[in-house]
């Protein structure tokens, strides 16, 4: 699908902002690697190279728009001081500024995973492993609990209960309580949306402008 011109304009504006960053000041705070003027950022386990010249994935392709935005904002919003270590998992709507995006997060992240993998928990587990997901030992009762190192210092926890005779399948995506120090609410929502799209289609999915 052809990208709308507005997405290219947004992309170029973000690249200009990134080019003004001193990457040597943010690399230690974010735990990323820097190669001259390029930040190397693992995103769901897939290394992406980000610089003022452009953004490419491990196959040297420009990623979908949502991924480009998340990676740029991750650099631009780098906290001046490392926040306290995460102490708990929280639901998206519990963040202070999440309200405008909470419905969209449920509709584009959690519910698509529930619908796609209803009755297919083993398929979901395999899809999670392909995105660097790790079995979680969180003391939460569910059929499947997977932790995703989505970005350095920013983890997600996906909880999945398959359908039974009384209830439909249900997915919840939790965040570390310091996640809003690294990304704004819109980008955290997009982080969940990309996870849902990639679990369903694989990380090579390139259709659309998400």
C-alpha positions, 0 to 999 in steps of 0.5 A: 500500500502506498504511504500517504505524503503526510507520513513521509513528512512526519518521518522527515521531521522526526529524522531532523529532530534525531539528527540534533541529538548527541547520542553519546549523552543518551546511550548509557541512559537508554542502554543502547549501542551507538555507531558514530551517528547511528543509534542501534536499538533492539525493538522486540529483539530486532535491531534497528539503526536510527540516525538523521539519515533514516531508519532501517531494520535488520534487513535494511528496510524502512520499518512501518510508520508506527515503529519509526515514530516509536524509535524516534520518540524513544531517543527524543524523550530519553530521561535526563536521569534514570527513573527508579527501577520498575517495582510493579506491572500496571495496566495501560489505563492506570498511567496518568495521561492514558485516558485519551488512548485507553480505548484505542489501546484495548481495541488495537492491542489487547482485543486483536490478540484475544480474537486471533489466538482464541483456541490457539494458545500454542500458536500464540506462544510460538509467535511470542518466542519469535519476537523475543518473548520470554516465559514470565514467572510473574505471580499471576494466574493465567494460561500464558504469561510472556515478558517482552523486552520491547525496548532497552529498559522497557518491558511488556508483560502479556497475559493470555487466558484461552476461551472456555465454556463460560468466557471468551479468550482474553489478553491483557498487556501490562507495562512496568510502572516506570514506562512513562519515563521512556515513552509518552502515552501515544507511543506506549499504545502504539507499542502494544498495537505493533505487538498485536500486528506482529504476533498475527502477521510476523515482524516482516509485515509491511502493509499499511501505514501503522 
